[in-house]
Amino acid sequence: MINALLIFVLIVFIAIFWRWPDIQNAVWHRKYSDLLLSEQQHTLLLRAMPIYNKMTDAERAKLASHIVWFLNEKRFVGCDGLQLTEAMKLIIAADACLLVLNKPWPLYKNVKEILLYPSAYYAPQSSRDNAGLVSFHNTVRQGESWPGGTLVLSWHDVLEGNRLPSDGHNLVFHEFAHQLDQETGKTTGTPLLASQAKYQQWGRVFSRAFSQLKTHVAYSMPHVIHSYGATNEAEFFAVITETFLEKPADLRREDPEIYHLLVDFYQFDPIVWH
């Protein structure tokens, strides 16, 4: 009798484990499907997020649904004396959710909390010289993305990203692109993709575009992607995501192959929002 009960419990546990993503999504949809952004929140996004003004009603509704989920599932922490407001959280959530507009919940499954500083902040950093000596110093940063599930942002730079929507710089896009990259368990510039064929295509196109940017930077040739993208593959993915969203026409003109690769990954074409 006891053995039969244990077997039954084990079968139930395996069934729940196997179906857990579906169960979790059903719970979320029951919990959040009737929650909407308020008129005040909608007005704030129209004023603070230029892309939101260009979106269709259907796209805004989908973004709003993601924002509601994000605000309820992620923790925000004010740092260095910053008093967090609902408006701050809303703007960050909206920018972050735009990247995953056409992706299902859970969004940014590794992200647990967002630390928000008033402006650029000091962060400790260590470096090793050729002799093997390690030195410690502080560096000024605008944001960070940690694989453990923490994002750090400067509120001043978050605002600048939305105030200048076509300059190719948006801190939230940049740091949350790193989180998409880190969902593979590594930070390599290659996010989770749907098939082996897509990984092969990504490797070919991405490597070629990254090498091209490094060449353009080295020889002071013109390029639409910011020079910081030449730092390494991870930064290239984050920077080109900013370019894709803020300078889509320029990127498509300069490199249509990488542009269409990003359209396929993000599942939207941002050129219609400009």
DRENTI-249214 format. One line per field, with one value per residue (C-alpha): residue in one letter; x, y, z. Coordinates in steps of 0.25 Angstrom, whole numbers, plus 2048, in hexadecimal, padded with zeros to 3 digits. Layout:
! DRENTI-249214
tinu: A / ...
X: X / ...
Y: Y / ...
Z: Z / ...
//
This chain:
! DRENTI-249214
tinu: M / I / N / A / L / L / I / F / V / L / I / V / F / I / A / I / F / W / R / W / P / D / I / Q / N / A / V / W / H / R / K / Y / S / D / L / L / L / S / E / Q / Q / H / T / L / L / L / R / A / M / P / I / Y / N / K / M / T / D / A / E / R / A / K / L / A / S / H / I / V / W / F / L / N / E / K / R / F / V / G / C / D / G / L / Q / L / T / E / A / M / K / L / I / I / A / A / D / A / C / L / L / V / L / N / K / P / W / P / L / Y / K / N / V / K / E / I / L / L / Y / P / S / A / Y / Y / A / P / Q / S / S / R / D / N / A / G / L / V / S / F / H / N / T / V / R / Q / G / E / S / W / P / G / G / T / L / V / L / S / W / H / D / V / L / E / G / N / R / L / P / S / D / G / H / N / L / V / F / H / E / F / A / H / Q / L / D / Q / E / T / G / K / T / T / G / T / P / L / L / A / S / Q / A / K / Y / Q / Q / W / G / R / V / F / S / R / A / F / S / Q / L / K / T / H / V / A / Y / S / M / P / H / V / I / H / S / Y / G / A / T / N / E / A / E / F / F / A / V / I / T / E / T / F / L / E / K / P / A / D / L / R / R / E / D / P / E / I / Y / H / L / L / V / D / F / Y / Q / F / D / P / I / V / W / H
X: 800 / 80B / 813 / 807 / 805 / 813 / 812 / 805 / 80C / 818 / 80F / 808 / 815 / 81B / 80E / 80E / 81D / 81B / 80F / 814 / 816 / 808 / 803 / 80B / 806 / 7F8 / 7F9 / 800 / 7F5 / 7EA / 7F1 / 7F5 / 7EC / 7E1 / 7EC / 7EE / 7F6 / 7EF / 7EC / 7F7 / 801 / 7FD / 7FF / 80D / 811 / 80C / 814 / 821 / 822 / 822 / 821 / 814 / 80E / 811 / 80B / 7FE / 7F3 / 7F6 / 804 / 802 / 7F8 / 802 / 80D / 804 / 801 / 810 / 812 / 808 / 80E / 81C / 818 / 812 / 81D / 82A / 82F / 834 / 83E / 842 / 851 / 859 / 84E / 845 / 836 / 82F / 822 / 818 / 81B / 82A / 826 / 81C / 826 / 831 / 826 / 821 / 82F / 833 / 826 / 827 / 833 / 82A / 81D / 819 / 81F / 817 / 818 / 821 / 828 / 837 / 836 / 843 / 841 / 83D / 83F / 843 / 84C / 84A / 854 / 851 / 85C / 86A / 870 / 87D / 87F / 88B / 894 / 8A0 / 8AA / 8B7 / 8C3 / 8CE / 8D6 / 8C9 / 8C7 / 8B9 / 8B4 / 8A7 / 8A0 / 893 / 88D / 881 / 876 / 868 / 863 / 866 / 860 / 864 / 861 / 85C / 84F / 852 / 852 / 858 / 853 / 856 / 849 / 84F / 854 / 846 / 840 / 84A / 847 / 839 / 83B / 844 / 83D / 845 / 854 / 856 / 858 / 84E / 853 / 847 / 848 / 856 / 856 / 84A / 850 / 85B / 851 / 84B / 85A / 85C / 850 / 859 / 861 / 86D / 86F / 874 / 86B / 862 / 855 / 84C / 847 / 83D / 845 / 853 / 851 / 84E / 85B / 863 / 85D / 85F / 86D / 870 / 869 / 86C / 87B / 87C / 875 / 87E / 88B / 886 / 883 / 891 / 897 / 88F / 893 / 8A2 / 8A3 / 89A / 890 / 881 / 878 / 869 / 86C / 873 / 882 / 87F / 879 / 887 / 88B / 887 / 87C / 873 / 874 / 872 / 864 / 860 / 864 / 85F / 851 / 852 / 855 / 84A / 83F / 844 / 84A / 843 / 843 / 852 / 856 / 84D / 854 / 862 / 860 / 853 / 857 / 85A / 84D / 844 / 84B / 847 / 839 / 838 / 83D / 835 / 829 / 825 / 82A / 82D / 82E / 81F / 820 / 829
Y: 800 / 80A / 806 / 809 / 816 / 81A / 816 / 81F / 82B / 829 / 829 / 835 / 83D / 839 / 83E / 84B / 84D / 84A / 853 / 85E / 869 / 867 / 867 / 873 / 87B / 877 / 87D / 88A / 88C / 88A / 894 / 89E / 89D / 8A7 / 8B1 / 8BD / 8C9 / 8D5 / 8E2 / 8E9 / 8DE / 8DE / 8ED / 8EC / 8E2 / 8EB / 8F7 / 8EF / 8E4 / 8E9 / 8DB / 8D9 / 8E4 / 8DD / 8CF / 8CA / 8C7 / 8B8 / 8BA / 8C4 / 8BA / 8AF / 8B8 / 8BC / 8AE / 8AB / 8B7 / 8B3 / 8A5 / 8AB / 8B5 / 8AA / 8A0 / 8A8 / 8AF / 8BE / 8C4 / 8D2 / 8D4 / 8E0 / 8E7 / 8E6 / 8E6 / 8DD / 8E1 / 8D9 / 8E2 / 8DE / 8CF / 8D1 / 8D7 / 8CC / 8C1 / 8C7 / 8C8 / 8BA / 8B4 / 8BA / 8B1 / 8A4 / 8AA / 89D / 893 / 88B / 88C / 88B / 897 / 897 / 88B / 88D / 89B / 89D / 8AB / 8B9 / 8C2 / 8D0 / 8DB / 8EA / 8EC / 8E5 / 8DE / 8D8 / 8C9 / 8C1 / 8BB / 8B2 / 8B1 / 8A8 / 8AD / 8A5 / 8A2 / 89C / 8A7 / 8AA / 8B8 / 8BD / 8CA / 8D1 / 8D4 / 8DC / 8D5 / 8D8 / 8C9 / 8BB / 8AD / 8A2 / 894 / 891 / 899 / 8A7 / 8B3 / 8C0 / 8CD / 8DC / 8E4 / 8F0 / 8E7 / 8E0 / 8ED / 8F1 / 8E5 / 8E9 / 8F7 / 8F5 / 8E9 / 8E9 / 8EB / 8DC / 8DC / 8D6 / 8D1 / 8C8 / 8C1 / 8BF / 8B9 / 8B0 / 8AB / 8A6 / 89E / 898 / 894 / 88E / 885 / 87B / 87A / 882 / 890 / 88E / 897 / 88B / 88A / 87E / 87A / 871 / 867 / 862 / 869 / 876 / 875 / 872 / 87E / 887 / 883 / 886 / 893 / 898 / 895 / 89C / 8A8 / 8A9 / 8A7 / 8B2 / 8BC / 8B9 / 8BC / 8C9 / 8CD / 8CA / 8D2 / 8DD / 8D9 / 8DE / 8D5 / 8D6 / 8CC / 8D3 / 8D0 / 8CA / 8BE / 8BA / 8B7 / 8A9 / 8A0 / 8A2 / 8B1 / 8B0 / 8A9 / 8B4 / 8C0 / 8BB / 8B8 / 8C7 / 8CB / 8C1 / 8C8 / 8D7 / 8D7 / 8CC / 8D3 / 8D6 / 8C8 / 8C1 / 8CA / 8C7 / 8B8 / 8B2 / 8A4 / 8A7 / 8AF / 8A4 / 89B / 8A4 / 8A5 / 896 / 895 / 8A0 / 89D / 8AB / 8B6 / 8C3 / 8CB / 8CD / 8D5 / 8DF
Z: 800 / 804 / 7F7 / 7EF / 7F6 / 7F4 / 7E5 / 7E4 / 7EA / 7E1 / 7D5 / 7D9 / 7DC / 7CF / 7C8 / 7CF / 7CC / 7BE / 7BC / 7C6 / 7BB / 7B6 / 7C5 / 7C8 / 7BC / 7BF / 7CD / 7C7 / 7BD / 7C7 / 7D0 / 7C6 / 7BA / 7C0 / 7C5 / 7BC / 7BB / 7C1 / 7B9 / 7C0 / 7BD / 7AE / 7AE / 7B4 / 7AA / 79F / 7A4 / 7A8 / 79E / 78F / 78A / 791 / 78A / 77C / 781 / 77C / 786 / 786 / 789 / 794 / 79A / 799 / 79F / 7AA / 7AE / 7AF / 7B7 / 7C1 / 7C2 / 7C4 / 7CE / 7D7 / 7D5 / 7D6 / 7E2 / 7E1 / 7EB / 7EC / 7EF / 7F4 / 7FA / 7EE / 7F1 / 7E8 / 7E1 / 7D9 / 7CD / 7CE / 7CE / 7C3 / 7B9 / 7BC / 7BB / 7AE / 7A7 / 7AC / 7A7 / 79A / 797 / 79A / 794 / 78C / 796 / 7A0 / 7B0 / 7B7 / 7B2 / 7B6 / 7BE / 7C5 / 7CA / 7D8 / 7DC / 7D5 / 7DE / 7DA / 7DD / 7DB / 7D1 / 7CD / 7D9 / 7DE / 7DD / 7E2 / 7D7 / 7D7 / 7CC / 7CB / 7C4 / 7BC / 7C8 / 7CF / 7D9 / 7DC / 7DE / 7E3 / 7E0 / 7DE / 7D0 / 7CC / 7C6 / 7C0 / 7C1 / 7C3 / 7C0 / 7CA / 7C6 / 7D4 / 7D0 / 7D5 / 7CB / 7D0 / 7C9 / 7CA / 7CA / 7C3 / 7B7 / 7B7 / 7B4 / 7AA / 7A2 / 7A1 / 79F / 793 / 78C / 77F / 784 / 785 / 794 / 79E / 7AB / 7AE / 7A0 / 7A2 / 7AF / 7AD / 7A0 / 7A8 / 7B0 / 7A4 / 7A0 / 7AE / 7AE / 7A7 / 7B4 / 7AD / 7A8 / 79A / 791 / 78D / 793 / 794 / 786 / 781 / 779 / 775 / 768 / 76E / 777 / 76A / 763 / 76F / 770 / 762 / 761 / 76F / 76E / 760 / 765 / 772 / 76A / 761 / 76C / 772 / 765 / 763 / 771 / 76F / 762 / 766 / 75C / 75D / 764 / 769 / 775 / 781 / 782 / 790 / 789 / 784 / 793 / 792 / 78D / 799 / 798 / 789 / 78B / 796 / 78D / 780 / 788 / 78B / 77D / 777 / 780 / 77F / 771 / 769 / 75B / 75D / 761 / 756 / 74C / 751 / 754 / 74F / 753 / 762 / 762 / 75D / 767 / 772 / 76C / 76D / 77B / 781 / 779 / 775 / 76B / 772 / 766 / 766 / 773 / 76D
//
